[in-house]
Amino acid sequence: MNRDLQKVVVTGAKGFIGRHLMEALNRQPAVEVRGFDIDSSPEVLAEAIRKADVIFHLAGVNRPERVEEFEEGNHLLTRKICAILEEAGRIPVIVFASSSQAKLDNPYGKSKLRAEEALEGWSKRTGAGVAIFRLKNVFGKWCRPDYNSVVATFCHNLARGLTISISDPAKKIELVYIDDVILAIMDCLARPPHGCVYRDVSPSFIVSLGELARQIEMFKDIRHSLIIPDFSDTFKKRLYATYISYLKDNDFSYPLTIRSDVRGELAEFLKQDCFGQLFISRTKPGIIRGNHFHQTKVEKFLVVEGDAVIRFRGIEGAEIVEYRVSGREFRVVDIPPGYAHSIENVGPGELITLFWADEVFDPKTTDTYPLNVVEAKKKV
């Protein structure tokens, strides 16, 4: 048996945070993890607690049928865990998922506060390490909608075309992302607490309910607008990942609008003011696309299937430069401004090309001027 193997117990293992933590712990090579939930045998849980090196205590009650269940599921369960350990003479590290509501005067907050006090007392008596996380509103995949997460409810409903209701759009909430919660909790394995300490999860995000709903509605509209948010904004990136996780299994794909003419087909894919846009085309054999130039706009061409010749000519010159490209190479060709350019399908089949432009197409200011590459510019 590997003596360096850490024996870890997770209570509330089937809950939102518990599922993520179990998955993360099961990827750790030096950890033996056992998960327990409300349907677990109390005797088996007690036996596992007596052998544990680390206990992640996530179990709790936040939406009971009876108000007394707050006390039973939060405070008294925590006291029972401490009693089992004291009786067995064991002092594992305990990591406790408390709540920011422990500061508030409500039954849930009071029960969490008393659970914290039970752990503080046990730590003082035994010298055990305890880390308490007063978690804010946690969001991310797998969270249950219409329960205790407005983010989950908004994402679930909007992804399914259902309505959402907001009583006070100006009300602000503070959020933390599930992956950040798991990283902070898991850090207690690498940095065990000494005594009873309070640790936090960062970053946190403050947003109004109205803005939260508007942002998720924008995510839903991406399939039509093709405009993606600026994902350098950490909150938007994590919120979008959450929204996508609530799509129905049969709703992962969607069609693009295809524009067809005698040359072939073209479809826009994604757009962003900071990023520009991506689009893709199919071009029939022998067809030439382009024959124009840009003053400032730049592009990149990537042939993904077929064979092509990309030609350039400076708008004030006569020399033609050619690049032969093939889908077998995945070779990117830059399109500088001030050069007339074209792409010709010289293969026997369809030419499929991926294009990137550094700006979103605006029909009012296209920065696109017709000029044939193979015709020398006439001098005045």
Secondary structure, DSSP 8 states (H G I E B T S, - for coil): --TT-EEEEEESTTSHHHHHHHHHHTT-TTEEEEEE-TTS-HHHHHHHHHH-SEEEE----SS-SSTHHHIIIIIIHHHHHHHHHHHHT---EEEEEEEGGGGSSSHHHHHHHHHHHHHHHHHHHH---EEEEEE-EEESTT--TTTS-HHHHHHHHHHTT-----S-TT-EEEEEEHHHHHHHHHHHHHS--SSEEEE--S--EEEEHHHHHHHHHHHHHHHHH-B---TTSHHHHHHHHHHHHTS-GGGS-----EEEETTEEEEEEEEETTTEEEEEEEE-TT-EEEEEE-SS--EEEEEEESEEEEEEEETT---EEEEEEETTT--EEEE-TTEEEEEEE-SSS-EEEEEEESS---TTS---EE--SSS-----
